[in-house]
Amino acid sequence: MRRLLIANRGEIARRILRAGRARGYEVGVVSTPADAGSPVRREADAVLEVGGFLDGPAIVEAARNWGARLLHPGYGYLSENAAFARAVEEAGIRFVGPTPESMLALGGKEAAKAVARACGVPVLEALLSWELAALPSGEWVDALAARGIRAPFLVKASGGGGGRGMRVVEDPAALPEALRRASLEAQASFGDGTVFVERYLVSPRHLEIQVFGDGRGGGVFLGERECSLQRRHQKVLEEAPSSVADPALREAMGRAALALVRHTAYRGAGTVEFLLDAAGAFHFLEVNTRLQVEHPVTEGVYGVDLVLAQLDLAEGVWPGALGDPAASALPEPAGVALEARVLAEDPRNGFLPTPGPLKVYVEPEGPGIRVDSGVAQGGSVDPGFDSMIAKVVAWGPDRAAAAARLSEALEAFTVLGCVTNLPFLQAVARSGDFLAGRESTSWIQEHLAELNGPLMPESCLAFFRSRAFREALSLALRGAGAPAPGPAARFMAQAACPGLRVGAALEKEAFHLEGGPVQFTLRGPALRRMLEGPVLPGERGPALARALAAAGETDPALPFRACRLGGAALGVAVFGETLTLEDPSADLPRPRAEAPAGGDVAAPMAGRILECLVAPGDEVEQGQVMFVLESMKMQFEITAPRAGTVAEVCVEAGEILQGPETVAVLAKA
C-alpha cells in the first residue's frame, strides 16, 4: 500500500486526506496531544504524534518509521521551509511541493524580489533584512527615504504568510519596535524571524496568479484570484476571476508569473501575488511556494483538483487535467467562485479571538456550495491553533449568482458555543460595493461600522431578548428530545414584546413555539409585526426575506436553532445572527455581580503572555502597552486603561491564561 503522510491539521489536512483516498493512498496525519479532538485524527488511517507541527526532525523521523512514500505539508507551518523539504527528500520520501532550491529562490520574499527583478517583473522598492542589519536603527528611515520610500511603511516577514509578521508603520519613530514585534510573531508562526521594510501602497487591489510548474521550466497559469478584501493583511473573502481583470491584464500577469516559473524550473503548485495600483499597473509582491488557503475558487472556475494534481506530479506524472505545460495557460474561467473564511473571532469586539466549544455546528448545503472544514459538532476551537473554522465556497454562472449563493450559505451556517465572524461575512457579501466590484485592501477598515450592524430589525432583537421568549425557549430546551415534543410554549405578543402594541384580541396575537432538540419553529399571526422593523432592503438576508413573505400566510413559520451554552446562557441562531441570551429560569447558582476594580488591567481572552513590559512601581500612560498576548497564532497588545502606577503584576512571560483574567493592578489614583 502506498502511504501519504499529511504534516498539517484542520481543514487542509482533511482536504488532502480526501484527495489521497481518491488516489488510493493509505493516509496518515501528523498530530499533537493538544489536537487530540481533531476530526481528521478519526478519519485518517494512522496518526503519528509529535511534539509540535514545527518540529521538522520529529516529523521526518515519524514519516520514515511509518514508511511514507509521499509527505504533503499543506500550508503554513513547514510548508515553505526549504531545510524541511530537503530533509524529507534525503529520508527517501517524496515532498509534495517544489524542490528545496526553488523554495530558497522564491519562498523568501526578499529572494523572490531579486528573481522577479531579474525576470523584468515590476517590483516594489524595499530595505532588505541584511541592509537593516548593516545599519544603525537610527539610519533606517534615511535609507528608506533615499529609495523613495516614506511613511507609511510596511514591515513584512520574509517567510510565511497569513498576515503574520506584518505591520503598517505610520510613525517613522515606531519602526524599530514594529520590526522587533513582527520578527517575534514570524518566529513563533514559521520558525523564521527574518523581516524587512517595503513601500506601502495605500488602498491597492490584491491579485494573485495560480501557477503549476513541471520542474523543467514549463508550466501553466490558471488565471487570477482577487484577495483585496482583507483585515490586518489577512484575507477575508476571495474570488476567481477578479471583477477588475480583463483578458489583457490576466495575460500580462500570467506571463510575468510564468517567467519566474521558467527562471527557477519550478515544480508543483505555487502562487505569484501582485498589487494593482490606482493607475492599473501591477507590482510583484511575493511567491507562495505551496497550496493557498483560497485554492478552491480556482478549482471552481477551472474544474481542476489542484491537490490531485500535486500528488500526480510528486509521483512523476504531469497532471492531464492541466493540459500541455508548453501551452502556458488554460482556457478562460467558467463562472465565478467566491470563498469566505469562517473564523472564531468577534468583529463587534475588535475581532478578538473567541475560542470555545462547538455546541451546535451545522454546515450549509446546496447547489454550487462547498464547505472545507476542520471541526465537527461537539468539538472545540482551541486557542493554541489558528482561528479558522471553515471555508465556504460558492460557485455561480456569474458574480451576482455566486454572491447570492454565498450570502444564503453563510446565513444557513450555524455555530453555537463560540462567537464567529459569520454575520460580518454576510454583511460583506451583501454590500453594494462588493456586488459592484468596488473593493480594495483598505475597504473593510473603511466600512467597519456598517459591516458590524444588525442583520435583523430591532423589533426582532427585542422579541428574542424578551423575558417571555427566553422563558418559552428555556422550557422547550428542557423538554428537548421527547418523542413527541408538541407545543413547547404558547405566549402573548404583548408579553413577549410590548413594542408590538397588539390589539384587544390578544389570543389572536399569540406566538407558538415548538420543536427540538436543536431545531425550533416560531409560529403565530404576530410574526409580521415583529419582522417589519426598520431594516434597509440591502441589509435583508434571504431568510428574513422569506420570513416576511411567509408572514402573510395563514400559518407563518420562522425556523431557528438554539441550545444551552452552559451556566445561565442560551444560544439562538436566526437570520444569520447568533444571540447569547440569559436563561431567566436557570436553576444554577449565579455568580454575585461585582464591579471590576478600577485599577485592574485585564487580558481579554485565553492565550500565552509573550512579553511583560512593566514591573511594580512603573509609571504608565493611558494606552501604553503593558503586555503582549499571543492567542490563536496572533499577537495582541494589552494596554493601560488609564495613567497611573503599577501596583502589582499578576503574570509573567510564558504564562498560559485560561481565559479573561487580571494581569496587573494599577494603584488607586
Sequence and secondary structure as in RCSB ss.txt:
>XXXX:A:sequence
MRRLLIANRGEIARRILRAGRARGYEVGVVSTPADAGSPVRREADAVLEVGGFLDGPAIVEAARNWGARLLHPGY
GYLSENAAFARAVEEAGIRFVGPTPESMLALGGKEAAKAVARACGVPVLEALLSWELAALPSGEWVDALAARGIR
APFLVKASGGGGGRGMRVVEDPAALPEALRRASLEAQASFGDGTVFVERYLVSPRHLEIQVFGDGRGGGVFLGER
ECSLQRRHQKVLEEAPSSVADPALREAMGRAALALVRHTAYRGAGTVEFLLDAAGAFHFLEVNTRLQVEHPVTEG
VYGVDLVLAQLDLAEGVWPGALGDPAASALPEPAGVALEARVLAEDPRNGFLPTPGPLKVYVEPEGPGIRVDSGV
AQGGSVDPGFDSMIAKVVAWGPDRAAAAARLSEALEAFTVLGCVTNLPFLQAVARSGDFLAGRESTSWIQEHLAE
LNGPLMPESCLAFFRSRAFREALSLALRGAGAPAPGPAARFMAQAACPGLRVGAALEKEAFHLEGGPVQFTLRGP
ALRRMLEGPVLPGERGPALARALAAAGETDPALPFRACRLGGAALGVAVFGETLTLEDPSADLPRPRAEAPAGGD
VAAPMAGRILECLVAPGDEVEQGQVMFVLESMKMQFEITAPRAGTVAEVCVEAGEILQGPETVAVLAKA
>XXXX:A:secstr
  EEEE   HHHHHHHHHHHHHTT EEEEEE GGGTT HHHHHSSEEEE S TT HHHHHHHHHHHT SEEE  S
STTTT HHHHHHHHHTT EESS  HHHIIIIISHHHHHHHHHHTT  B  EE HHHHHHS GGGHHHHHHHTT  
SSEEEEESS  TTTT EEESSGGGHHHHHHHHHHHHHHHHS   EEEEE  SS EEEEEEEEEESSS EEEEEEE
EEEEEETTEEEEEEES SS  HHHHHHHHHHHHHHHHHHT EEEEEEEEEE TTS EEEEEEE S  TTHHHHHH
HH   HHHHHHHHHTT   GGG  TTT B     SEEEEEEEESEEGGGTTEE  EE SEEE    TTEEEEES 
 TT EE TTS  EEEEEEEEESSHHHHHHHHHHHHHH EEESS  SHHHHHHHHH HHHHTT   TTHHHHTHHH
HTS SS HHHHHHHHSHHHHHHHHHHHHTTT SS  EEEEEEHHHH GGG   S GGGGEEEEEE SSEEEEE T
THHHHH SS  GGG  HHHHHHHHHTTSSS EEEEEEEEEETTEEEEEETTEEEEEE TT  S         TTE
EEESSSEEEEEE   TT EE TT EEEEEEETTEEEEEE SSSEEEEEE   TT EESSSEEEEEE   
